[in-house]
Amino acid sequence: MRADQVEASWDPGHNNWLLRICVGEEVIRRHCSAPKDADQQVLKSIAQQTLQDEGYEPEPGEFKILPR
C-alpha cells in the first residue's frame, strides 16, 4: 500500500519534527527527533523509514516540507 502524501513540519510545542502520513482520508501522525536544521534528504529518509515501519511502501506519492 502506498501513502498519498507525507508532510514534515517543525512542531515547536514538542521541539521536534512531525510527519503527517496521508492515505485517503486517514492521517497518521508521528514525531521524529531529527534536528531542527535537518535538510530535505534527512527528513525524506526518516519519512521513508517511518512509512516502512507503518507497513507502507517507502516512496509516498508526494513529500512536502512545510515552512518552519
C-alpha positions as a Markdown table, in Angstrom:
| # | Residue | x | y | z |
|---|---|---|---|---|
| 1 | Met | 0.0 | 0.0 | 0.0 |
| 2 | Arg | 1.3 | 3.5 | -0.8 |
| 3 | Ala | 0.8 | 6.7 | 1.1 |
| 4 | Asp | -0.7 | 9.5 | -1.0 |
| 5 | Gln | 1.3 | 12.2 | 0.7 |
| 6 | Val | 3.8 | 12.8 | 3.6 |
| 7 | Glu | 4.3 | 16.2 | 5.1 |
| 8 | Ala | 7.0 | 17.2 | 7.5 |
| 9 | Ser | 6.7 | 20.2 | 9.7 |
| 10 | Trp | 8.5 | 21.5 | 12.8 |
| 11 | Asp | 6.4 | 21.2 | 15.9 |
| 12 | Pro | 7.6 | 24.0 | 18.3 |
| 13 | Gly | 5.4 | 22.6 | 21.1 |
| 14 | His | 7.2 | 19.3 | 21.1 |
| 15 | Asn | 10.5 | 20.7 | 19.8 |
| 16 | Asn | 10.8 | 18.0 | 17.1 |
| 17 | Trp | 9.6 | 17.2 | 13.6 |
| 18 | Leu | 6.0 | 16.0 | 12.9 |
| 19 | Leu | 5.3 | 13.7 | 10.0 |
| 20 | Arg | 1.8 | 13.5 | 8.6 |
| 21 | Ile | 1.2 | 10.4 | 6.5 |
| 22 | Cys | -2.0 | 10.8 | 4.4 |
| 23 | Val | -3.7 | 7.7 | 3.0 |
| 24 | Gly | -7.0 | 8.7 | 1.5 |
| 25 | Glu | -8.9 | 10.5 | 4.3 |
| 26 | Glu | -6.8 | 8.8 | 7.1 |
| 27 | Val | -3.9 | 10.8 | 8.6 |
| 28 | Ile | -1.2 | 9.2 | 10.7 |
| 29 | Arg | 1.0 | 11.5 | 12.8 |
| 30 | Arg | 4.4 | 10.5 | 14.0 |
| 31 | His | 7.1 | 12.6 | 15.7 |
| 32 | Cys | 10.7 | 12.2 | 15.0 |
| 33 | Ser | 13.8 | 13.5 | 16.7 |
| 34 | Ala | 15.8 | 15.0 | 13.8 |
| 35 | Pro | 17.5 | 18.3 | 14.5 |
| 36 | Lys | 15.6 | 21.5 | 13.6 |
| 37 | Asp | 18.1 | 22.3 | 10.8 |
| 38 | Ala | 17.8 | 18.9 | 9.2 |
| 39 | Asp | 17.8 | 19.1 | 5.4 |
| 40 | Gln | 15.3 | 17.6 | 3.0 |
| 41 | Gln | 17.3 | 14.4 | 2.3 |
| 42 | Val | 17.5 | 13.6 | 6.1 |
| 43 | Leu | 13.8 | 14.2 | 6.5 |
| 44 | Lys | 12.9 | 12.2 | 3.5 |
| 45 | Ser | 15.0 | 9.3 | 4.7 |
| 46 | Ile | 13.2 | 9.4 | 8.1 |
| 47 | Ala | 9.9 | 9.6 | 6.3 |
| 48 | Gln | 10.7 | 6.5 | 4.2 |
| 49 | Gln | 11.7 | 4.5 | 7.3 |
| 50 | Thr | 8.6 | 5.6 | 9.1 |
| 51 | Leu | 6.4 | 4.5 | 6.1 |
| 52 | Gln | 8.1 | 1.1 | 6.1 |
| 53 | Asp | 7.6 | 0.8 | 9.9 |
| 54 | Glu | 3.9 | 1.6 | 9.4 |
| 55 | Gly | 3.6 | -1.0 | 6.6 |
| 56 | Tyr | 3.5 | 1.3 | 3.6 |
| 57 | Glu | 5.8 | 1.4 | 0.5 |
| 58 | Pro | 8.8 | 3.6 | 1.2 |
| 59 | Glu | 8.0 | 6.1 | -1.6 |
| 60 | Pro | 5.0 | 8.4 | -1.0 |
| 61 | Gly | 3.0 | 9.9 | -3.8 |
| 62 | Glu | 4.2 | 13.3 | -2.7 |
| 63 | Phe | 6.7 | 14.5 | 0.0 |
| 64 | Lys | 6.5 | 18.1 | 1.4 |
| 65 | Ile | 8.4 | 20.0 | 4.0 |
| 66 | Leu | 6.3 | 22.8 | 5.4 |
| 67 | Pro | 8.0 | 26.1 | 6.4 |
| 68 | Arg | 9.3 | 26.3 | 9.9 |
